[in-house]
Amino acid sequence: AMAAAAVGAFSLREVLEAFKRCVTEQREVLLEPYLSGWRGLIRFLQSLGAVFSFISKDAVAKVSLLERHCGGGQGQQYVSLQSMVRHELAAGPAALRARSDSGCRTVLRLHRALRWLQLFLEGLRSGDSRTSVLCTDAYNASLAAYHPWVVRKAATVAFCALPSRDAFLEIMNVGPREEAVAMLGEAVPYIDDVYSITQELFAQHKLLDLP
């Protein structure tokens, strides 16, 4: 229980609550809880040490870029992923592709990393192999395709040093192992839902390969 009291400690419950708040009745994905969920996931990555810094540093930069969009003069256009896509596409697809700081490009990068975390958390929940294997499989099925070989190599080596599943479940900060597993079972479908809606939205507008 001591660890949970630490400032900025990861809380799976917070991530669950955030992703639960993400999706409206109209199946829009709200950016504020999305970023809130990501801040929790970043704490999760950071609690695993330097192994994940290549992903967490990038996620931190992407989250703060989106926060600037949300808090800027055009903030009302960035309430949901859907409104953001409409707003940024209004300038035309070519203009959007040319921008490296667009919300769409930034979300796409987070979206790819979310897929990896979603697969990894699902693996931890069902837990039938070593964490290094779960993490590598999740990575290969998601982020690896977008990383240069050097990064892929470093990641795969780093994953070998991951703690055991029990240690991971302890990092979740929700009490006994069974509770952590139960809460993962609750959280993963919400993350899954947000991922699917985003994937569909970006596919529909041909944004899945924004440079």
C-alpha positions, 0 to 999 in steps of 0.5 A: 500500500505504501507504493500507491501513496507515492506521488504520480503513482500509476493507478489502473482505476484512474485509467479505467475511469478515464477510458470509460468516460471517453465514449459518448452515447453518439460514439464520439471519443472525447479528447479530455478523458482520452488524454487523461487515460494516456497520462495514466498509461504514461505513469504505467510505462514510467513505473517500469523504468528506462525500458519503456522510455523510448515510448513514454517520452514520445507519448509525453510529447504527443499528449502535451501537443494535444493539450495545447490544441485543446487549450488553444484558441480553437479549443472547441474544435478539439472536444472530440476526435470527430470534431478534431478530424472535421476541423483539420480536414476542412483545410484539405487533405494535402494541407493536413498531410503537410503539418507535423503538429496536427492533432490527427497526426499526433493522435495517430501516433498515440493510437498505434501505441495504444494498440500495443498497450491494449494487447499487452494488458490483455496478455497480462490479464489472461497471463499464460506466458512470460511478460517478456513474451507477451510484451514482444508479441504485442509489440510485434503485432502493433508498434513494431511496424512503425519503428526502425530496425534499431528501435525494434532491436533495442525494444526486444532486448529491453522486454527481456528484462521485464518483471514477472506478471506478479510484479506487474499486477502489483504495479497496478495498485489495486490490491490483491492479484485477483482484483488487478486481474478483474480490473484489467478485465474491466479496463481492456474492453473500454480501451479496446472500444476507444481504439476501434472507434478511432481506427474506424474514424481514421480509416474512413477519412484515409488518415491511417498513414499520415506521415 
